[in-house]
Amino acid sequence: MEKLFVIKIGGNVLDHPDALDRFLDDFAAVPGHRILIHGGGKIATRLGDQLGIESRYVDGRRITDDATIDLVTMVYGGLVNKQLVAALQARGCNAMGLTGADGNVIAAHKRPVKTIDYGWVGDVDNVNGHFLRALLEAGLAPVMAPLTHDGQGHILNTNADTIASNLAVALSATYQVRLMYCFEKKGVLEDLHREDSVIPLINREIHARLLAEGRLADGIIPKIDNAFAAIDAGVREVLIGDASELTRNVTDKVSGTLIVS
């Protein structure tokens, strides 16, 4: 099976031009098949402030009302996505920007209202792996915005970590997939104040202990949950690590935190 790197970029990397430039240099140089998934929440918040669109969150999740779905569609699917695509083209990487609506890549449904109405937020139903494989085999590098669609004409705001996990699962029957969550930290840290406290490997037993001891930061927990979901569904390996170590992490000599079953 050919290798495929499904790489989600997040954290503060998108907001720091020098770090983003280095990452894009490395991504363009990744050998073989690769997919990039990006966020852009901080950029959406800043632009929303300028436009008078208030950003509201519950438990760290953005409430996506009518004005906000227009905002994030503009920022994620337009501004951020196309800037990344153009930057990769300048580096000789033939990238194609996508939302979930393009080519019916990711179908989703609006999250049901329970105690909280998140608005136009989507939970993934299906990934069009056939379409993605056609793009990859044509030599393209898909660049995926965190937007899906419901088949009824509505764009849905969908967590980028979850999108990365679902894409990796959908393609794991065809490729040897390494799912990578890249951000500004060296990996999953035991102590947020110590960059040298990287946990090199997490399995379910270690994960349960770290949770019980309260040693995992809130922001890293969804990444680990998505990592285990991907592994359970057939993805070979998941790495959480430093965006600046991408070149190393597409080899066998990885740094960061490896998530295993």
Secondary structure as UniProt FT lines:
FT   STRAND          3..9
FT   TURN            11..12
FT   HELIX           13..15
FT   HELIX           17..28
FT   STRAND          33..38
FT   HELIX           41..51
FT   STRAND          57..58
FT   TURN            59..60
FT   STRAND          61..62
FT   HELIX           66..72
FT   HELIX           73..80
FT   HELIX           81..90
FT   TURN            91..92
FT   STRAND          95..98
FT   TURN            100..101
FT   HELIX           102..104
FT   STRAND          106..110
FT   STRAND          121..127
FT   HELIX           129..137
FT   TURN            138..139
FT   STRAND          141..144
FT   STRAND          147..149
FT   STRAND          155..157
FT   HELIX           160..171
FT   TURN            172..174
FT   STRAND          176..183
FT   TURN            192..193
FT   TURN            195..196
FT   STRAND          201..202
FT   HELIX           204..212
FT   TURN            213..214
FT   TURN            218..220
FT   HELIX           221..232
FT   TURN            233..234
FT   STRAND          237..242
FT   HELIX           243..245
FT   HELIX           246..249
FT   STRAND          257..259
//
